[in-house]
Amino acid sequence: MTEIGSASAQPEGRTHDHPAGRADSRATVVSSRGRRAPRRSRADGRSAAGFLSPLVIGFGVFTVFPVVYSLVMSFYDWPVFGQRAFVGLRNYSDLFDSDSFRQVVRNTLLIVLVYVPLNIVCSLTLSIWISGRIRGRNWYRVLFFIPAVTPVVANALVWQLMFQPDGLAQQLWETVLPGQAPNFLGEGNWAMAVVVLMTLWQGVGYNTLIFSAALDAMPADVLEAATLDGATGWRRLRTMVVPLISPSIFFALVMTLIGAFQIFSEPFILTGGGPGNATETLVTYLFHTGFKEYDMGLASAVAWIVFAGILVVTAVQFTLQKRWVHYDGDK
C-alpha cells in the first residue's frame, strides 16, 4: 500500500522525465534552432550588403560607368559642344591613318623599350649593393625611395629648371666638356633622353625597395651552400639570386611596363610633348585630343587603344613567366 500510494502521489507533470519525452523535447529545440538559422543567415547577409553597398555603389558610379561610357563614346563623333553622331570604327581608323598618332606610338614604345630595362637593371644593382653589410643601408633605402613619393609635378619643375637654357646642366656641360652645350629641352633626341632620365630617377627607388626586401628574404643556408660549391660573382647572381627573387622581378616588370605605357606628367611638364611631337606619348596625345581639341570620341578611342596595348603586353608577360619565374611551391 505504501508503494502504491507513493507512486500515485507523483505529479502528472513529471511524465517528461521519460527518455522518450526528453528526446521529443530535444527534437523540438533543434527544430526551433533550425528555423532560426536561415533567419540569422539572412540577417547577416543584409548586414554585409549594407556595409558593402557604399563601396559597390562608388565602384559602379566612378569606375564601371565611366569605363563603359568611354567605350560608347569611342564610336561617336563626340564634341564637347554640338551634335553627336554615331561613326562606328571611324575614330579608330582615323587614328591608325594619322602620321602624328603613329609618331606618338613610336615615342611611347621607345620610352618603354629604353626605360623598363634600365629601371630593372638599375634597381637590381642598387638593391644588391645595399643588401650587403654596409653602414647606413636603411638610410640609402630612404634616399633612393624619396623621388618615388615626392610629387611628380614638383620633380618635373625642378628638372625643367635644371635643363633649361643657362640652367645647371648647361653650365656643368660647358665646365667639364669643350664646346657649347646642346639645348636639352629644345632638341628632339635630347628632350627624349631627359624625359627618360627623369622617369628613371623617379621610378627606380620603388623597385629598389622591392628587390631589397626580396634579397633580405632569401634563405641564407642556400646561398652559403652555393658559395661552398664555388658559385660566386656573376654565376651566383645568375644561377641562385635571380631565380630566388624571380617573383619579385616579375611583379616589378609588370608594374613598370604598365606605368611606362601611361607616362604623362614628365613629358607634359618638361617639354609639353615637344619640340614638335618628339616627346608626345599616348597619354599626352589623349589629353590634347580630349581637353584641347575637345574631341571626346577620338580621345576615348585613344584610351581604349592604350588599354588594349597594356592588356596584350600583360597577357604575354603572364604567359611567358611560366618559363622563368620560380615560386616556392614549384619543384
Secondary structure as UniProt FT lines:
FT   HELIX           2..8
FT   HELIX           12..17
FT   HELIX           19..59
FT   HELIX           60..64
FT   HELIX           65..73
FT   TURN            74..75
FT   STRAND          76..77
FT   STRAND          85..86
FT   TURN            88..89
FT   HELIX           90..97
FT   HELIX           99..131
FT   TURN            135..136
FT   HELIX           137..149
FT   HELIX           152..163
FT   TURN            165..166
FT   HELIX           168..176
FT   TURN            184..186
FT   HELIX           188..216
FT   HELIX           220..228
FT   TURN            229..230
FT   HELIX           233..236
FT   HELIX           237..241
FT   HELIX           242..244
FT   HELIX           246..261
FT   HELIX           265..270
FT   TURN            271..273
FT   TURN            276..279
FT   HELIX           282..291
FT   HELIX           296..324
FT   TURN            328..329
//
